[in-house]
Structure formats: structure tokens, C-alpha cells
Amino acid sequence: MKSPDRTGRLVLLAIGGLGASAVMAQLALLRELLGAFSGNELALGIGLGSWLLLTGAGTWLGGHTPRLRDPAGWLVAGLAAIAIIPLAQVVAVRVLRDAVFLRGAAVGVTGTVSGSVALLLPFCVPAGFLLTLACRLLAPRAGASVLGRVYVADGVGSVAGGALFTFVLGPWFDHFALLCFPAFLNLTLAGVLAWHLRRRVLLGSIGLMAAGLVVHLALVDADAITTAVQHWGQVPVYRANSPYGRLVVTEDAGQLTFFENGLPVISTQNVGQVEETVHYAMSQRPEAKRVLLIGGGVAGTAREILRYGVEHLTYVEIDPQIIAAGRRFLPDNLADPRIETVAADGRRFVQETRERFEVVIIDMPDPSTLQLNRFFTSGFFGEVRRVLAPGGVLGFGLGHYENYIGAELTRLLASARRTLIAAFPHVLMVPGGRVFFLASDGPLTLDIAQRLEQRGLKTRLVNRHYLDAMLTPDRLADLDRAVAEPAAINTDFNPALYYYELRYWLSQFTGRTGLLGGVLALLFAAYLVRLRAVPRVVFAAGFAASGLEVVLLLGYQVLYGSLYRQVGLVVTVFMAGLAAGAWWVNRPVGRERAAAGARLNVLALAIAVLATLLPAVLPHLARLDAAAGSALAGQAVILGLTFALATLVGAQFPLAAAADPAEAAATASRLYTADLAGASLGALLVSTLLVPVLGVTAVCLLTAGLNAAAAGIAWRSTPRP
């Protein structure tokens, strides 16, 4: 006879495996979507928001589906399907992107939303459905604490999966090989559960699926095949997954192109951009002996700088895979012994170095993500000025200028110039292919051609003829008119330049995204109006969980750089806090509805207080590090705040279940849906709109107000003990 207790333990173990699988699939698929849909923060926010929303739809479906004849069998079959689906989704992302959308063209918001929903739905909806199904199976055995136990099991699995992906599998395996690990885990758990429940047909099917997976690993290089399809017409010669993205190098008629997350970042025939990046800045200080280059060295920028007789060039590149591929395919660009290559975050390097440089060149893409925006803020420009020798020059390019400056580019350029002026007394703009900014505490000149001729430098593009065409009075006057427009200063915690860049990117698409945003806003508004008081508190907590996690990650990123393991640690600590909060409260939680409701409201107010404190704490952590003499002090504070926030959010779930009692599946469906819908809205809005437009302080206060209001409404509607 089957033991009910053992069945319950196996179901919880299966939910833990589902949590681990979901996190690893989420991280892998979001990376794939990032490469498929333009690689910017908006695409990432849409992907994460779609994931959470679709999972919430699955939990809702689980609560509104009639009782299944064999729920245990459905759970086994669902786990087996969940094991294989992510592998098929990776194939779909890579193969169907160019079949549905125009090859090589950027995809707008509407296409990104529809594509993300279509690609993520096959995993997310079944995963959410299985959470509700597990609650239904466990309810007769676990009583009122069933939701808390499922929540804890899912959270523990998520912690294990996130840590495994971040620290073990991610740096070493491509996405197909990586996703085989959770696939085998779920097939094993499904097989054990099928054996225990004596579902022989399901057990045989699971065995066949496992055998097929082994054959796939042994005989098929799916990553190579799908990469070749992605880059049809070119020959992929290098593939690697790094902590910072998926790198592919292709060859076409002798031209090498480096793609990171689907976007071309380096091309061996982009001579014009290399020369403009180097000579506009270096011509200002042609006698410079020590130069710092952040990004771009593999493309030939480093070798071009050395033509000025530089004694020492420090080239900082965040992704070690780019350096490795560069040494392999473009060895001459990095071979000179005067080039010191440093694999590190460029901003972190500037913060920590004690060297001084006559020229600093930032050869990076436009600030289309919050990560890139860190290199264009007043804080970073101040840090660069500290490492510049007296009279030293900072140079970087921004935007693309083709004889016309539209409204969006105007805001972008005006914000960049205002931000530079806050750190440097002299700022000069050069209207080349991009608009190049030069900043210094010494004199600057537009007589670049004469400087090049005096040095005897022969260039292929940047010569007197090209410069005469670029530096015409009308082009210079256009720039002056553009930067005279009002624009916000770009700061670390109010990333205005990222917002302007996002608007500039959106302006390239003729389709209207306002209708889509309006429809989504109406759907969320209708959902909130119909929510009961207790699920509304859970919704607000879900919004705080994802929204404030973005704030904490942004703070960590600004202060300590894009250090992959540490950022992964923040995420892992957050998931651990969710599980710990739910586990702690689920043990002694009172089952009296009024008492549980009162404690739930107290936790909501505690989240509001924590949200209010964040903007007061984060900007001062650099001072704490300086006083302590170590960056560990500030990092410990961020990790502590992360754990505290997650613990408060996780503790709410068992209390909400007790305060809103009903049949287990219905309650699970209602609360999981509210939690995931709130998290979806927070993920979508905070990183892509609210932080860029309003800044960190306003976002935190908005989150605090949302949770306080939800607690107040719930308090009025909850019966008193």
C-alpha cells in the first residue's frame, strides 16, 4: 500500500525539482530572448514580465480547472514534459526568429511582446498549473499549511537551481547541454513518483524520454546546428557562453564579426569607427604616454592608439571570452607588449586604480541598458577625472548622426553634454559618424586634421577631406542647437540617458506601442479591481519583490561593477530569503483568520518601511566602504537588505493562505496568481520605465505607498480577533 506521507514527501520533492528547473530554464531562455530581440533592457523586462505573467496564468488555470480524474498522474506527466520543453524552446528562439521577423532588422515592442509570449507559454503555463495541482494533492495530508509547504519547496528548489546555474553550469556549458541537467533531474523525479504510484505506462514513457536525451547528448550538437541556422550565410567559427552573454564569431568573405547576445559588437572591416574613436581623442594630446581604453581593443582600437608612440596602454574588457576570441582570431590587435589587457568591469577598474592617464577612451555601445548607462553618468565622469592627469582628455561616442538631429537624439545629446559639464570645465563635440564627446580641464580643439598631419599619421578615413566634410558650420550649428535644449543630468540612481536612449530606440519603429500598453494597463486595472483584500496585499508584495530587487541589483551594479558571481549571489540570497520567510512563518502560523490577517498587514507595512529606507541607504554605501577600508562592508549591507526584503515577502504567503481560507487549489490559484501578476508588473515597469523616468527614490516611495495602501484596505475588511 502506498504511504500517504511518502507520497506527500515525493510531491514536495517534485515541486523542488520544478523550482530548480524553472529558474535554470528562465535564465537560459531570457538570455536567448535577449539575443533575439535587440539585447536591451526593455527586451529583458518584457521577457521576465511575460514569464511571470504566464506562470500566473497557469496557476489561475489550475484553480479553475474541474477536478482531474488522476491528478497524481497529471503531475507525473507534467514533470516529464517540463523536462523536455525548454530544449525545444531554445531551438524555437534561434530558428523561428528570422522566419517570423525580417532577418537582421530590430524587433519593436509589439513584436517583442508577442514573440516572448508565444515562446515562453509552453513552459510557463504548465509550470504554474503544476504548482496549483500539487496544492490540491497535498491538501488532505498537510491541511491548512499546504500552500506554505509548496511555496517553501518551490523556493528551496529555486535557490539550488539559481546557484547551480550561476556558479557551476553557466560558465562552462552551452544552453542545450546546461538544460539537460534539469531535464534529467525532472525525469528522475517523475520516474520515482511514477514508480511509487505504480503508473507503469508513464514510467515506460519517461524511460524512453531519458534514453532519447542521452542519444541527443551523445550524437547531436544542437548548439552548433542552431547557431549555423541563426547566422545563415555566414560561417560560425567560434561559440562560447560567458557570464555576460553568448558570444559567436562568424566569418564571411574574410570579414570576422563578433556577436554578443545576438548583436554585432566587433567587425574587422569597421575601420571608420576605429579611427574616429581613437584620433578625435588622441589628437588632443598626441604626446600622451599612458592611455586607458575601456572596451573595443579587440576591434583594432588598441593597435591604432599605439601609433601615437604611447608607452603603456591599459585595455579593460569586461568579458574574458571576447579577449580570448580576439587573441585567437585577431592576434595582431593585442600582440604589442605595450598593451596590458585587464579582464574586469571598466568602472570598477577606474574606481580602484591608482594610475594616472593622459587620455581615457570609452569605446562602448550607446547606453541602451542600465549596465551600459553606468559609463555615462556624472558619478563615473567624476571618477574618470580623478584618474586623469592634469590636462587629460576623456573621449567617447554617442548616437548616430547623418545630417539630421531628431527630437530623441536631441535629448540624448543634451543630457550627455549637461552631464559632462557637471564634471569637466571644457567639453567639445565632433559630429562624425557618431557624435563624439571630448572633455578635459585643459584646452580642446577641432583642428584635428592639422594635428594628424603634424604627427605624420596616415589614416584611411579620418583625414583632412573627411574632416572638412564632417566639421561644416551647419553640422556644428545643429549640435549647438541640440544641446541647448533642456535635458536631465544622467546620474547613477536617476538614469536619464538610458531613458532617452530607450526613446531614441523606440522612435525607429513606425508601429504604435501605445495601444499595446493601454490594453495591458486596462487588463491589470480590471484584475486589481476584482481582487479581494488579501490577494491584493500579495499582489503588492509581488510588485515590491521584483521592483525592489531591481533597485538593489542596480545599486550593487553601480557601486561594485558587473561582477557576475556577486550579482548572482544577490539573486540567490533573495530566493533563499523567500524560502526562509515562508518556512519560518508556516511552522507556528496561527490558523485563526483574524490573527493571520493582522500579521499579514504588519508585514506589508514592514515592506513599505524597508522600501522607504532603501534610497537613503544605497547612495551612502561607498562612504561606508571607505570608512571600513573594504568593499565587503557595503556588499554585506546590500545582501542583508536583499535577504530582509525577501524574508518579509516570503513570510506573507502562508499568512495569506490562512487569512483567505478556501479549498486548497482555489486559494493556491488565487494567491499564486496575485503574487506572480504583481511581480510581472514590477519587473516590466521598474527596470524599463519607472527607474529611468522617476529615479530610484520615487520608485521606492511608490512601492512603499502601494504596500501601505494594500495593508490599509485589508485591515478594514479583515474581522477583528
HELIX and SHEET records of a PDB file:
HELIX    1   1 PRO A    4  ALA A   36  1                                  33    
HELIX    2   2 GLU A   41  GLY A   63  1                                  23    
HELIX    3   3 PRO A   71  VAL A  100  1                                  30    
HELIX    4   4 VAL A  109  ALA A  142  1                                  34    
HELIX    5   5 GLY A  143  SER A  145  5                                   3    
HELIX    6   6 VAL A  146  LEU A  164  1                                  19    
HELIX    7   7 PHE A  165  LEU A  169  3                                   5    
HELIX    8   8 HIS A  175  LEU A  197  1                                  23    
HELIX    9   9 ARG A  200  LEU A  219  1                                  20    
HELIX   10  10 ALA A  222  GLN A  230  1                                   9    
HELIX   11  11 VAL A  271  MET A  282  1                                  12    
HELIX   12  12 GLY A  297  ALA A  299  5                                   3    
HELIX   13  13 THR A  301  ILE A  305  1                                   5    
HELIX   14  14 LEU A  306  TYR A  308  5                                   3    
HELIX   15  15 PRO A  320  PHE A  329  1                                  10    
HELIX   16  16 PRO A  331  ASN A  333  5                                   3    
HELIX   17  17 GLY A  346  GLU A  352  1                                   7    
HELIX   18  18 LEU A  370  ASN A  373  1                                   4    
HELIX   19  19 ARG A  374  PHE A  376  5                                   3    
HELIX   20  20 SER A  378  VAL A  387  1                                  10    
HELIX   21  21 ALA A  407  ILE A  421  1                                  15    
HELIX   22  22 ILE A  448  ARG A  455  1                                   8    
HELIX   23  23 ARG A  464  MET A  470  1                                   7    
HELIX   24  24 PRO A  473  VAL A  483  1                                  11    
HELIX   25  25 ALA A  496  LEU A  506  1                                  11    
HELIX   26  26 GLY A  514  ARG A  530  1                                  17    
HELIX   27  27 ALA A  533  TYR A  560  1                                  28    
HELIX   28  28 TYR A  564  ASN A  586  1                                  23    
HELIX   29  29 ARG A  593  VAL A  617  1                                  25    
HELIX   30  30 LEU A  618  HIS A  620  5                                   3    
HELIX   31  31 LEU A  621  ALA A  628  1                                   8    
HELIX   32  32 LEU A  632  ALA A  659  1                                  28    
HELIX   33  33 ALA A  664  LEU A  685  1                                  22    
HELIX   34  34 VAL A  686  LEU A  690  3                                   5    
HELIX   35  35 VAL A  691  LEU A  694  1                                   4    
HELIX   36  36 VAL A  696  SER A  717  1                                  22    
SHEET    1   A 4 VAL A 235  SER A 242  0                                        
SHEET    2   A 4 GLY A 245  ASP A 252 -1                                        
SHEET    3   A 4 GLN A 255  GLU A 260 -1                                        
SHEET    4   A 4 LEU A 263  SER A 267 -1                                        
SHEET    1   B 7 ILE A 339  ALA A 343  0                                        
SHEET    2   B 7 HIS A 312  GLU A 317  1                                        
SHEET    3   B 7 ARG A 290  ILE A 294  1                                        
SHEET    4   B 7 PHE A 357  ILE A 362  1                                        
SHEET    5   B 7 LEU A 388  LEU A 398  1                                        
SHEET    6   B 7 VAL A 435  SER A 440 -1                                        
SHEET    7   B 7 HIS A 426  PRO A 431 -1                                        
END                                                                             
